[in-house]
Amino acid sequence: MNRTDRLYGLVEELRAASPRPRSARRLAERFEVSVRTIERDLAALQQAGLPIWAEPGRTGGYVIDAAATLGPPGFTPDEALAVLIGLGTLRHSPFRHAAHTAGRKVLAVMPDADAGRASALASRVHFLESEDEPVLPAAFAEALGAGRVVRLRYLDGTGAESVRDVEPLGSISKEGQWYLVAWCRLRDGVRAFRADRMRSIEVTDERPPRRTVRSEDLAIQYGRLRSLGDD
C-alpha cells in the first residue's frame, strides 16, 4: 500500500471507529507499518486540516470527527510545483498566511517521493524582490471575504488621511500591488484602495446591500482585467 492509499485508509479507519479512539499501535498493525510511520501520517493529516486529535490515557488514542473526509488526490510533482510557485508569489501579499498553510497541505497529502521531488524542484525557483518590498496588511483578506462593511483608515495619493466606510466588491493585483475594490460611501461610488496605503482595517457587523462592479466603473486605462475564473 502506498502512502496516499494509507492516508485515505487512516481517515476511513478513524471515521468508522469514531467517537472511539484508535491507538497508534493498533493502526500500525492494521496497515502493517511502524508506529512511527503512523504518527508521521497522522501529523500530515492534521497539517492538511483534518480534525484529528489525541486522547491521553491507557484507553486513549486518535479520534477524528466522523464527518471529516480527505479531498481527492491527483497532484503530479509538476502540478504541485506549479501550485507552490503560484503560492510563493503571494509571500508579501495580503494572502500570505493562507498561501503558506496551503503549500504545506499540498505536500502533506502527496506520496513521500512525489512530495520530495516537488520540494526539490521548488527550491530551484527564485524570486528577485525589491529590498523595500512592503508587507501588505493580512486583514485585507478578511475584509475581502467577510461580507461586511469595512472601515478603513486610508492615505490617498497626496498623503492625506481619511476614514472610509466601504463595501468590498473584489480585488485587483497589478505588478505586485494589491487593491481593494469597494463601494466608497464617502465618495458614493466604486473606488480602488491600495493595500499599502491602508493604515487600519476594521470589519464591522453591518451587512452591505448587494452590488455589482463592472470594469468600466474602475476607469482602467491600460491592461486587460482578468478574473481567476477565466481560462
Phi, psi and omega in degrees: 000126178281173187294321180300314179297322180293322178299316177295320179296321178299315180300314182292323178297315180291323178296318181295326182275338186305138009270010178283145180279159172238129180285155178297325180294317179294321178293323179296320178294321182297320185257005174057047175225178180281161176299322180298320178297317178298316180296323178293319178295317180295323177296321178296319178295322177295319177297330179281000175099005179288136181282076179246133177220161183257134174256126183284171175104170183298327180260012183278190181158207183257140182230146177231150171298126185298340181275354186283144174222158177259128183300160184295143176282182176149354178287125167278165177304320180292321177293318178297321177300315179300319178295316181296322178295314179300316179294327180295332179290349183263011187302326180255008185273172175294348184255019189295323182293315178294324179296319181297312181290326178297319179298320178295322181292322179303314182286329186295329185259007177268154172304148185307315184295317180292319179297320178295320179293317180297319179295319179296318178295320181297328181292346179269354181263129184233152177243131176268110187243152175292143181294334181253031179301122181288145172267115188278153186296128179294335180296344176305316181296319178295318180298323182292322187256000187284336184068032181228162171291139183242136177258118180254138163259114199227142174258128177276185184297339179268355182092001179284135182262141176214164175250125184239132167266120186231158178246101185301136180240339182168192179215159178226139174242134176215117176051045177084355179259135181249140180234139171265118177272125186207158170279117182269119181288333178292319182264352180055050180185175179283133177223159175245122185252123180290132184297324183285354176260000180277119180271333173202152181226121180236120176274120181273180178268357185279131174272128181279163174291160179288129178225160174237154179239136177248153182299327180292339177292339185267353179054044179283123186261353181208156179082172178241129180280119181239133177271155175297338179280352180279146175285000000 
